[in-house]
C-alpha cells in the first residue's frame, strides 16, 4: 500500500463521503490507489437533515453512518482527527490531537502524507460579528449541536408545561435569525413539535403558547431563491402561525431577547442563528493557499486550488467559478454532489495520464420542505432552461428523492432499498417525535 498513490480527503460531509466511496470502490478495491478519509467525528449525517434532528422528527441514531464500518465496506481508510495545518512542500497535512469528553488526549498530533489532497470541510454559521450571537445563540452546524438543541427544546417544553400547570405565564418564545432554507424549514419542524408533544403528556402547553418567529434582514424570506417560491413559503409559514419578520436586521442578541436595528426588542428564550455561512477559519492559514473573504479556498474550474494543482477543494469551503457568471457556485448540497462526481473522474483520469475534468454546475432547482405539512419548490427544465413551480405531494416526493440519491451514492441501490424499508418499519413502531 505504501507504493500506491495516496489520495487524502478531509471532511466526511455530503461531497467528501460520496467522493471517497466512489474512489474506494473504483481505485481502492483494485489496489490502484490508497484512499483515506479524515474527519473530526465518527459518524456522518446528511447536513440538510440536521434541523429535523434538532426538532426530533428524525432520529439521528438510525440515519447516521459510521465512518469506520463504511470504510471497511468501500475499501478506504478512516483517520479520526481535525486538520489544522498543511506543509505543501513536504506534502503533509497536520492533524490536531484528539481529546475525549473529559479533556484527556486519546490520539496525539500527527501528520499524514499525501500525493493528492482534497479539502471538503464544509462551512459554519456566519454571525457577522453580531454582539451576543456566540454567547446566546444556538447553531446547527454539526450533529452534536443539533442534539444539544433537541435536548434544550425538550427541557423548554417541559418547563413551560409545568408553569402552565401552576397557572403561571408560560409562553415559549423561539426566534430563528435568518430565513434561508434552514431557517424556514426549522420553523415548520418546530411548529410540528409544538403540536405533537402535548400528545405525549405535555398537554398543559398548547401550540398557541409556543411563539415562533423567523427574522430576515432582506425584504423577503428565501432571498436567494425565486420570488414566487419566497411568496409561497411566506404564506405557508403564516398558515402555520409562524411570525415572519422581514427587513429586520439584528443588531444584538441577549440572553432573553433580540435587539433589532431600529431598537425594537423581541423576547426570546431560545434563539437560533441560521443567517449566512462561512468556511472554517483555519483554511486562511494553509501554507499560502488563496482564500476569499468568507475563508473559502479559491479553486479553478477543475477544482484544484489556484496555488497548488495537487490540492483540491469542493463543497461549501470552495469558491468555484461558473462559466459566463461573476458569481461562484452556490454553497448547496446539489453542488457538492455534482463536484464529487466531477472530481472522481478527474482523479481517475490523473492515474491514467489524462486531463482534469472541468466542473460545470447544473442548477436542478430548489425545494423547501415544511415538515409534514407541505413542500414547495421549483425544478429547472433541462431542455427549456426555465423553472417549473411545484408544491404538495409531488414536491414532497422530489424532496425525499434528494436524500435517497445521497444514500444510493453511499450504499448502492439494493442497500438503499433495504434502508428505505427499515425506515418505514421504524416509523410505524416508534413515536413521530424523538422524546429523549
Secondary structure by P-SEA (a helix, b strand, c coil): ccccbbbbbccccaaaaaaaaaaaacccccccbbbbbbbcccccccccaaaaaaacccccccccccaaaaaaaccccccccccccccccccbbbbccccccccccccccccccccbbbbcccccccccccccccccccccccaaaaaaaaaaaaaaaaaaaaaaaaccbbbbbbbbccccaaaaaaaaaaaaaaaccccccccccccccbbbbbbbccccccccccaaaaaaaaaaaaaacbbbbcccccccccccccccccbbbbbbcbbbbcccccccccccccccccccccccccccccccccccccccccccccccccccccccccccaaaaaaaaaaaaaaaaaaaabbbbbbbbbbbcbbbbbcccccccbbbbbccccbbbbbbcaaaaaaaaaaaaaaaaacccaaaaaaaaaaaaaaaacccccccc
